[in-house]
Amino acid sequence: MSELVTGEAVALELLPAKFPSRALAVLLDLAAVMVTYIAVTMVLVVSTSSLDSAAQTALGIATFLLVPIGVPIAVETLSHGRSLGKLALGLRVVRDDGGPIRFRHALVRGSIGVVEILMTFGTIASIASLVSARGRRLGDVFAGTLVVRERIPVGQTGLVAPPPPHLAQRFTGLDLSAVPDGLWLAVRQYLTRMRQLDPGVSAEMAQRLAGDLAARTGAPLPVDLPPAVFLAAVVHERQSREARQAGQASGAGGSVAGQVPFAARVDAGPGAERAPAPVRPEAPAAPPVAPVPRERSGERPATGFAPPA
């Protein structure tokens, strides 16, 4: 499964970013950096006016190194390749194998970006991106990174093709509890994009995914089915099970709601039928109380207390 989380998996889900979107993302990043740099410089000028010229020069150099250069490197490292401009345009910097970038990748990209973007006003970076087949500038080439698109239009994703009708009930007894979510994601990505791949690459990936899926389920790989058809049938079976579980959960919720007392139900409206009021059992009649005899004249009340003579 680890072999699928590489450039092959990224190629199925993500596409290399084109030059216009990358250029616009860089412009947004530069605008944000320049605004931050000007604000920090103004604060330093006001707060360090009492220092000598040498200290002010040292603080100015440190500010230039930290804000326009250090801040983009820190942002790309902490956000795993998404700066402000890339986040706005749905882009991300990843490694060549599809994994997230680390500090060394961001450091190489930022250091070379000072020369090809800041010092040459983006001329070298533009030429390198236009010449490269995947739109990579020199910083990406030396760092081993690639800028890809995270947000893909819905029309390009496609749908998973359903299996043939005669396979709908063939895998009902298959144990799918041991299949990880990452393998399900890889299978679904392959099924949605297998028509866009080279036939040889598509057949090889289908065979590997089918072998991994069969090993996780504990059942042998069917020899009478193509690997892609087997993958589609198993995915369809999983979706059918999830739909049945959702239906059972909603049915259980309805039965619980039916046990709510009449007084707790909400009136559906003037046109709805009202449920008959529940008949309450009559309480048993209280036993008759003997009348209290009135006091006779001249006699003391029977309190149980005899006063002293």
Secondary structure, DSSP 8 states (H G I E B T S, - for coil): -TTTTTHHHHHHH-EE--HHHHHHHHHHHHHHHHHHHHHHHHHHHHHTTTS-HHHHHHHHHHHHIIIIIIHHHHHHHHTTS--HHHHHHTEEEEETTS-B--HHHHHHHHHHHIIIIIITTTHHHHHHHHHSTT---HHHHHHTEEEEES---HHHH-------GGGTTTTTT---TT--HHHHHHHHHHHHHGGGS-HHHHHHHHHHHHHHHHHHHTS---TTS-HHHHHHHHHHHHHHHHHHHHHHHHHHHHHHHTTS-GGGS----TTS------------------------TT-----S-----
